[in-house]
């Protein structure tokens, strides 16, 4: 099992399959900063297309900019695009999601005066108004 931490790049979408199963699809960007041997600072961004099959209700919290910690399995795929060029992508089959905040849904929740539930040991140690 792998763990990645990154920011959601756009709001999650729920796809309903023929057998009424639901999958939450979203993408995550991970920034990596490093210094070359020549002393140059570089930054590289890696994108993962993520899927989560366990509970579709999480989609409302997976909004653009939310910092997430994901556990799951990584895979890759390659295809030939309509332009004839070879394309590739990284996939992350997510089995566990931890929200670390920063998305629009958290702001909306405060505006609707909903009482967040804290069942995360880390959330109890802070003054954050997070919904988990």
N, C-alpha and C positions, 0 to 999 in steps of 0.2 A: 504494500500500500504506500502511496506517495502523498505528500502534503504540499500544497502550494498556497501562497498568500498574494493576493492582488486585488485590483479594483474592477468592479463590473463596468463594462464599456457601454452598455445600453440596457434598458429595462428588459427584464426576463420575459419570455413568452411561453405560454402553455400550449402544447400541441396535444390534441385528442386523437388517438389512433382508432382504427376500425373496431377494435375490441373494447372500446371505451376506457382503455388505459390512458393515463395522462403523463406527459413528460414535460419537465421545465427545461427550456433551452436558454442559455445565456452565455456570454463570453467574458473572459477575464484577461486583463493586461497585467503583466509582471515586469517591473523595471529592474534592470540589473546595472549597477554602476561599478566601473573598475578603472584602474590605471594601468596603462601599457608599460612595458619595460623602458620605453623612451620617456615616460613620465606624463604622457597625454591622458587626460580624463575622458573616458568614453561612457556612453549609455546605450544599452540595448533593451528593446522591449520585445517580450515574447507574448503571443496571444494564444489562448486556449479556448476552444469551443466546448462548453460544458453542458452536460445533461444530468438531470436529477429525477429519479423515478419514484421516490419514496412518498413525498407529500407535495402536491401542487400548490398548497396554500403559501409556501415559502416564496412563491414568485412575487407577491406584492411587496416583499422586503428586498428583493434583488433588483434594486434600481441603480441607474447610472451613477457611478462614483462611490458606491458602497464598498468598503473594505471587507473582504471575506477571506476566511481561512478554510480551505477545502481539503478533504481527504478522499482518496479514491484511486482510480487506475488510469494511467496515461496510455494513449495510443496515437498513432499517426495514420494519415491517409494521403493518397496522391491521386490525381486525376488530370485529364487533359481538358482545358477550358475551351469555351466556344471560339476563342481566338487561336486555338491550336497550341497554346503554350502549356507546359507542364506546371501544374499547381500542387501545393501540398498544404496540410494543416495539422495542427495538434488538437487532440480531443482529450477531454477529462471526464471520465465516467464517475460522477460524484456520489459518494456514499454518506458523507457527513459535511454539514455546513455550519460554520460559526460566523456570525455577523459581528463585525467590529465597528459598524456605523459609517456615517458619512453620506448616505443616500437620501433622496427626496422623501421616501415613505416615512422616515423617522420624523421629519419636519411636519408632514401632513398629520401624523398621529397626534402630535402635540396640539395642532390646530383644532382637531376634532375632540379634544379633551378626553381621550381614551386613557385609561389607567394602564400603564405597561406592567407586565408581569415579569418578576425577576426570579428565574429559576437557575441561573448560571452563577456558579460560585464567584467568578471574576466580577460579574456585574454588581454583586453585593459589596465589593470592596471599593466601589467608586460612587460618585454622585451622579453619574450619567443616567438619563431617563430612557434607557434602551428597552425595547419590547420583548426581551427574553431573559 
